[in-house]
Amino acid sequence: MSRHDTDQVEALDMLADSLSAYLFDSWSFEARRRAIASENGWDVAIWNALAHELGLLAAAEAEHHGGMGLGLSAHIRICEQLGQHLALTPYLESNVIGAALLRDGNAAARNLLEQALQGTIVAPALYEPHSRYNPASVRTIARSSDDGWTVSGQKRVVRAAPWANALIVSAQTPSGLSLFAVDPVAVGVTHTPLTLHDGLRASEIQLVNAPALLLSGEGSALPSITRALEEGTLALAAEAVGIMRRLTRATHDYVRQRKQFGLPIGAFQALQFRLADMAMALEEAEAILAPTLEALASDDATVRTRAISSAKLTIDRACETVATGAVQLHGAIGLTDELDVSHAFKRALMIQHELGDTHHHSALRAAA
């Protein structure tokens, strides 16, 4: 390992340790419950800490974009910690997917990227009611006039939109698919708020001649969108690993404490088999991250697609095994809102349908 690689590993370790220490001290399960129950659905203090106190929002981006240059490895380490602590933040949407959408754009996009690294929240609005998981299937239309661009259309389940300072909207121009920045409170923008099954917030967005700022070359957005969703899927997989670690640890603790017939239930062989299944699924999920990260460095889109879809399928299977195993071994209490296992269970199941479900990624892998 070169000195540069050693320095990067040390920087990533320090990053993960500082984030873990902050979340342990400042973000309890009760804080999560209060945040979900609040009007806004989150605690902005944790986001401000990531942006300013810890300075982690810029960790992954290249130095010439104002970042720390730690690359996708930083996303993995950060998302693992966010998942393990069940943190409510728009990091995945804004600083993984959003940042990747802006990275290769025009001057307006680069300016918005620099703002995102400082805490401005951008929410990607890429999917539409008819499109399922296909970001190229877009009916939103952008029109140009002497006064600039406007966009009209509908975007579905725009995660983090209720917290966003800007929406990144995909729309069709005469030259093809393009990206635009839209003010969430501009005239012509209507939100229908959603509270998702895992407690996170999203919006259905209706756009009617909403003022927009072009972020990409006209018709050139699809490669950036594809790349952003690849990076987002890797980060989502890392979050899932963190959640599964929490579920596995909580389940081990529970079966050592819960007694039946005078013995801890963890002493029963059938339950030991179930714990072993959970441990194997978690280990398989952890092992898929490094080769997927390596594959994303490839210039071959087929290599990247095959790796990302394989990783998502592995993560989805692992989430199913670990999450259902944790709830079943806890019994009925595992589904109560007062127990963190139920929150982790719901988030793990939602991850199975985020950025492509099993059917979608099976088809992509087969095609690749």
C-alpha positions as CSV (number, residue, x, y, z in Angstrom):
1,M,0.0,0.0,0.0
2,S,1.4,3.4,-1.0
3,R,1.8,6.3,1.4
4,H,-1.1,8.0,-0.4
5,D,-3.3,5.0,0.1
6,T,-2.3,4.8,3.8
7,D,-3.0,8.4,4.3
8,Q,-6.4,8.0,2.7
9,V,-7.3,5.0,4.8
10,E,-6.3,6.9,7.9
11,A,-8.4,9.9,6.8
12,L,-11.4,7.7,6.2
13,D,-11.0,6.0,9.6
14,M,-10.9,9.4,11.3
15,L,-13.9,10.6,9.4
16,A,-16.0,7.5,10.4
17,D,-14.8,7.7,14.0
18,S,-15.7,11.4,14.3
19,L,-19.1,10.9,12.8
20,S,-19.8,7.8,15.0
21,A,-18.8,9.8,18.1
22,Y,-21.0,12.7,17.2
23,L,-24.0,10.5,16.5
24,F,-23.5,8.5,19.7
25,D,-23.5,11.7,21.8
26,S,-26.0,13.8,19.9
27,W,-28.4,11.5,18.1
28,S,-30.3,9.0,20.3
29,F,-33.2,6.7,19.3
30,E,-35.5,9.0,21.3
31,A,-34.2,12.0,19.3
32,R,-35.1,10.1,16.2
33,R,-38.6,9.4,17.5
34,R,-39.1,13.1,18.3
35,A,-37.8,14.2,14.9
36,I,-40.2,11.8,13.1
37,A,-43.1,13.1,15.1
38,S,-42.2,16.7,14.5
39,E,-43.8,18.9,11.8
40,N,-40.5,19.0,9.7
41,G,-39.7,15.3,10.2
42,W,-36.1,15.8,11.1
43,D,-33.7,17.7,13.3
44,V,-31.8,20.3,11.3
45,A,-29.1,20.4,14.0
46,I,-27.6,17.1,12.8
47,W,-27.4,18.4,9.2
48,N,-25.7,21.6,10.4
49,A,-23.2,19.5,12.3
50,L,-22.4,17.4,9.2
51,A,-21.9,20.5,7.2
52,H,-20.0,22.8,9.6
53,E,-18.9,21.1,12.9
54,L,-17.7,17.9,11.2
55,G,-17.3,19.2,7.7
56,L,-18.2,15.9,6.2
57,L,-20.5,17.0,3.3
58,A,-17.5,17.8,1.2
59,A,-15.5,14.6,2.1
60,A,-16.1,12.7,-1.1
61,E,-15.9,15.4,-3.8
62,A,-12.7,16.3,-5.6
63,E,-10.6,19.2,-4.3
64,H,-11.2,21.3,-7.4
65,H,-14.9,21.2,-6.6
66,G,-14.2,22.4,-3.1
67,G,-14.1,18.9,-1.5
68,M,-11.6,16.8,0.4
69,G,-11.0,14.4,-2.4
70,L,-11.7,11.1,-0.5
71,G,-13.9,9.7,-3.3
72,L,-16.7,7.2,-3.1
73,S,-15.0,5.5,-0.2
74,A,-16.1,8.5,2.0
75,H,-19.7,7.9,0.9
76,I,-19.5,4.3,2.0
77,R,-18.0,5.1,5.4
78,I,-20.5,8.0,6.1
79,C,-23.5,6.1,5.0
80,E,-22.6,3.0,7.1
81,Q,-22.5,5.3,10.2
82,L,-25.7,7.1,9.2
83,G,-27.4,3.7,8.8
84,Q,-26.0,2.2,12.0
85,H,-27.3,5.2,14.0
86,L,-30.6,5.4,12.1
87,A,-29.9,9.1,11.3
88,L,-32.5,11.2,9.5
89,T,-30.6,13.3,6.9
90,P,-30.8,14.0,3.2
91,Y,-27.1,13.0,2.7
92,L,-27.9,10.3,0.1
93,E,-30.2,12.5,-1.9
94,S,-28.2,15.8,-1.7
95,N,-24.6,14.9,-1.3
96,V,-24.4,11.6,-3.1
97,I,-26.9,11.6,-5.9
98,G,-27.4,15.4,-6.1
99,A,-23.6,16.1,-6.1
100,A,-23.0,13.6,-8.8
101,L,-25.7,15.1,-11.0
102,L,-24.1,18.5,-10.6
103,R,-20.4,17.5,-11.0
104,D,-20.2,17.6,-14.8
105,G,-22.6,20.4,-15.4
106,N,-22.2,24.0,-16.4
107,A,-21.1,26.9,-14.3
108,A,-24.5,27.2,-12.6
109,A,-24.3,23.5,-11.7
110,R,-20.8,23.8,-10.3
111,N,-21.9,26.8,-8.2
112,L,-24.8,24.8,-6.8
113,L,-22.5,21.9,-6.1
114,E,-20.2,24.2,-4.1
115,Q,-23.3,25.3,-2.1
116,A,-24.4,21.7,-1.5
117,L,-21.0,20.9,0.0
118,Q,-21.6,23.7,2.5
119,G,-25.1,22.5,3.5
120,T,-27.5,23.6,0.8
121,I,-29.9,20.7,0.3
122,V,-30.6,19.7,-3.3
123,A,-33.3,17.0,-3.9
124,P,-33.1,15.0,-7.2
125,A,-36.5,14.9,-8.9
126,L,-35.9,12.2,-11.6
127,Y,-38.8,9.7,-11.5
128,E,-42.3,10.1,-12.8
129,P,-45.6,8.3,-12.2
130,H,-45.2,6.2,-15.3
131,S,-41.5,5.6,-15.2
132,R,-41.0,3.2,-12.3
133,Y,-37.2,3.0,-12.0
134,N,-36.3,4.2,-15.5
135,P,-34.8,7.7,-15.3
136,A,-34.8,8.0,-19.1
137,S,-38.6,7.8,-19.2
138,V,-39.4,11.4,-18.7
139,R,-42.4,13.4,-19.9
140,T,-41.7,16.6,-18.1
141,I,-41.1,19.3,-20.7
142,A,-38.8,22.3,-20.6
143,R,-39.4,25.4,-22.7
144,S,-37.1,28.2,-23.4
145,S,-38.1,31.9,-24.0
146,D,-36.5,35.3,-23.7
147,D,-37.2,35.2,-20.0
148,G,-35.4,31.9,-19.5
149,W,-36.5,28.3,-19.0
150,T,-39.7,26.9,-17.5
151,V,-40.6,23.3,-16.8
152,S,-44.0,21.5,-16.6
153,G,-44.6,18.0,-15.5
154,Q,-45.0,15.7,-12.5
155,K,-42.3,14.0,-10.3
156,R,-43.1,11.2,-7.9
157,V,-41.8,10.4,-4.4
158,V,-39.1,13.1,-4.4
159,R,-37.2,12.2,-1.3
160,A,-36.0,15.1,0.9
161,A,-38.0,17.6,-1.1
162,P,-39.7,19.0,2.0
163,W,-36.3,20.0,3.3
164,A,-34.7,21.1,0.0
165,N,-33.4,24.5,-1.0
166,A,-33.4,23.4,-4.7
167,L,-34.9,20.7,-6.8
168,I,-32.8,19.0,-9.6
169,V,-35.4,18.3,-12.2
170,S,-34.9,16.1,-15.3
171,A,-36.9,17.4,-18.3
172,Q,-37.1,17.0,-22.1
173,T,-35.8,19.8,-24.3
174,P,-35.7,19.8,-28.1
175,S,-32.2,18.3,-27.9
176,G,-33.1,15.6,-25.4
177,L,-33.0,15.0,-21.6
178,S,-31.6,17.9,-19.6
179,L,-31.2,18.9,-15.9
180,F,-32.7,22.0,-14.3
181,A,-32.6,23.7,-10.9
182,V,-36.0,24.7,-9.6
183,D,-36.8,26.7,-6.5
184,P,-39.1,24.5,-4.4
185,V,-41.2,27.5,-3.4
186,A,-41.4,29.1,-6.8
187,V,-44.6,30.0,-8.6
188,G,-45.8,26.9,-10.5
189,V,-44.4,24.4,-8.0
190,T,-46.9,22.4,-5.9
191,H,-45.9,19.9,-3.2
192,T,-48.0,17.0,-1.9
193,P,-46.2,15.9,1.3
194,L,-45.6,12.3,1.9
195,T,-44.5,10.4,5.1
196,L,-42.9,7.2,3.9
197,H,-43.2,3.8,5.7
198,D,-39.8,4.3,7.3
199,G,-40.7,7.8,8.6
200,L,-38.7,9.7,6.1
201,R,-40.3,12.7,4.2
202,A,-40.9,13.1,0.5
203,S,-43.2,15.0,-1.9
204,E,-45.1,14.5,-5.1
205,I,-44.2,17.5,-7.2
206,Q,-46.4,19.1,-9.8
207,L,-44.7,21.7,-12.1
208,V,-46.6,24.1,-14.2
209,N,-44.4,26.6,-16.1
210,A,-42.1,26.7,-13.1
211,P,-39.0,29.0,-13.6
212,A,-35.9,26.8,-14.1
213,L,-32.2,27.2,-14.5
214,L,-30.4,24.9,-17.0
215,L,-27.7,22.9,-15.3
216,S,-26.4,20.6,-18.1
217,G,-25.8,20.8,-21.8
218,E,-29.1,20.5,-23.6
219,G,-29.8,16.8,-24.2
220,S,-26.7,15.6,-22.4
221,A,-28.0,14.7,-19.0
222,L,-28.6,10.9,-19.2
223,P,-25.0,9.8,-18.6
224,S,-24.8,12.1,-15.5
225,I,-28.1,10.7,-14.2
226,T,-27.0,7.1,-14.8
227,R,-23.7,7.7,-13.0
228,A,-25.4,9.5,-10.1
229,L,-27.8,6.6,-9.6
230,E,-24.9,4.1,-9.6
231,E,-23.1,6.1,-6.9
232,G,-26.4,6.5,-5.0
233,T,-27.0,2.7,-5.1
234,L,-23.6,2.0,-3.7
235,A,-24.2,4.5,-0.9
236,L,-27.6,3.0,-0.2
237,A,-26.0,-0.4,0.1
238,A,-23.5,1.0,2.6
239,E,-26.4,2.5,4.6
240,A,-28.1,-0.9,4.5
241,V,-25.0,-2.6,5.9
242,G,-25.0,-0.1,8.8
243,I,-28.7,-0.8,9.5
244,M,-28.1,-4.6,9.4
245,R,-25.2,-4.3,11.8
246,R,-27.5,-2.5,14.3
247,L,-30.2,-5.2,13.8
248,T,-27.8,-8.0,14.3
249,R,-26.3,-6.5,17.4
250,A,-29.7,-5.8,19.0
251,T,-30.9,-9.3,18.2
252,H,-27.9,-10.9,19.8
253,D,-28.3,-8.8,22.9
254,Y,-32.0,-9.6,23.1
255,V,-31.6,-13.4,22.8
256,R,-29.0,-13.4,25.5
257,Q,-31.3,-11.6,27.9
258,R,-34.7,-13.0,27.1
259,K,-35.4,-16.3,29.0
260,Q,-37.8,-19.2,28.6
261,F,-37.8,-22.4,30.6
262,G,-35.0,-20.9,32.7
263,L,-32.6,-20.5,29.8
264,P,-31.7,-17.6,27.5
265,I,-33.5,-18.2,24.3
266,G,-30.2,-17.8,22.5
267,A,-29.3,-21.2,23.8
268,F,-32.0,-22.9,21.7
269,Q,-30.5,-24.5,18.6
270,A,-33.2,-23.3,16.2
271,L,-32.6,-19.7,17.1
272,Q,-28.9,-20.2,16.8
273,F,-29.4,-21.3,13.2
274,R,-31.5,-18.2,12.5
275,L,-28.7,-16.0,14.0
276,A,-26.2,-17.7,11.8
277,D,-28.3,-17.0,8.8
278,M,-28.4,-13.3,9.8
279,A,-24.7,-13.2,10.3
280,M,-23.9,-14.8,7.0
281,A,-26.3,-12.4,5.2
282,L,-24.6,-9.4,6.8
283,E,-21.1,-10.7,6.0
284,E,-22.1,-11.2,2.3
285,A,-23.5,-7.7,2.2
286,E,-20.3,-6.2,3.7
287,A,-18.2,-8.2,1.3
288,I,-20.0,-6.8,-1.8
289,L,-19.1,-3.1,-1.1
290,A,-15.4,-3.2,-2.0
291,P,-15.7,-5.0,-5.4
292,T,-18.6,-2.7,-6.3
293,L,-16.6,0.3,-5.5
294,E,-13.8,-0.9,-7.7
295,A,-16.1,-1.7,-10.5
296,L,-17.5,1.9,-10.5
297,A,-14.0,3.1,-11.5
298,S,-14.5,1.3,-14.9
299,D,-15.2,3.3,-18.1
300,D,-17.3,0.3,-19.3
301,A,-21.0,1.0,-18.6
302,T,-21.8,-2.7,-18.8
303,V,-19.2,-3.5,-16.1
304,R,-20.7,-0.9,-13.8
305,T,-24.3,-1.9,-14.4
306,R,-23.5,-5.6,-13.7
307,A,-21.7,-4.7,-10.5
308,I,-24.3,-2.3,-9.2
309,S,-27.2,-4.5,-10.0
310,S,-25.5,-7.5,-8.4
311,A,-24.7,-5.5,-5.3
312,K,-28.3,-4.2,-5.0
313,L,-29.7,-7.8,-5.4
314,T,-27.3,-9.0,-2.7
315,I,-28.2,-6.1,-0.4
316,D,-31.9,-6.7,-0.9
317,R,-31.6,-10.4,0.0
318,A,-29.5,-9.6,3.0
319,C,-32.0,-6.9,4.2
320,E,-34.8,-9.5,3.9
321,T,-32.9,-12.1,5.9
322,V,-31.6,-9.8,8.6
323,A,-34.6,-7.6,9.1
324,T,-37.2,-10.3,9.2
325,G,-35.0,-12.5,11.4
326,A,-34.5,-9.6,13.9
327,V,-38.3,-9.0,14.2
328,Q,-39.2,-12.6,14.4
329,L,-36.6,-13.3,17.1
330,H,-37.8,-10.3,19.1
331,G,-41.4,-11.4,18.8
332,A,-44.3,-9.0,18.8
333,I,-42.3,-6.3,20.6
334,G,-40.1,-6.1,17.5
335,L,-42.8,-4.2,15.6
336,T,-43.6,-1.6,18.3
337,D,-42.6,2.0,17.6
338,E,-40.9,2.2,21.0
339,L,-38.2,-0.3,19.9
340,D,-35.4,0.7,17.6
341,V,-35.6,-2.7,15.9
342,S,-39.0,-1.7,14.3
343,H,-37.5,1.5,12.9
344,A,-34.5,-0.3,11.4
345,F,-36.8,-3.1,10.1
346,K,-38.9,-0.6,8.2
347,R,-35.9,1.3,6.8
348,A,-34.3,-2.0,5.6
349,L,-37.5,-3.0,3.9
350,M,-37.8,0.4,2.2
351,I,-34.2,0.1,0.9
352,Q,-35.3,-3.0,-1.0
353,H,-37.6,-0.7,-3.1
354,E,-35.4,2.3,-3.4
355,L,-33.3,3.0,-6.5
356,G,-34.6,-0.1,-8.1
357,D,-36.2,-3.3,-6.7
358,T,-35.3,-6.9,-7.2
359,H,-37.2,-7.2,-10.5
360,H,-35.6,-4.1,-11.9
361,H,-32.0,-5.0,-11.1
362,S,-32.5,-8.6,-12.1
363,A,-33.5,-7.3,-15.5
364,L,-30.6,-4.9,-15.7
365,R,-28.1,-7.6,-14.7
366,A,-29.5,-10.0,-17.3
367,A,-29.3,-7.4,-20.0
368,A,-25.7,-6.5,-19.0
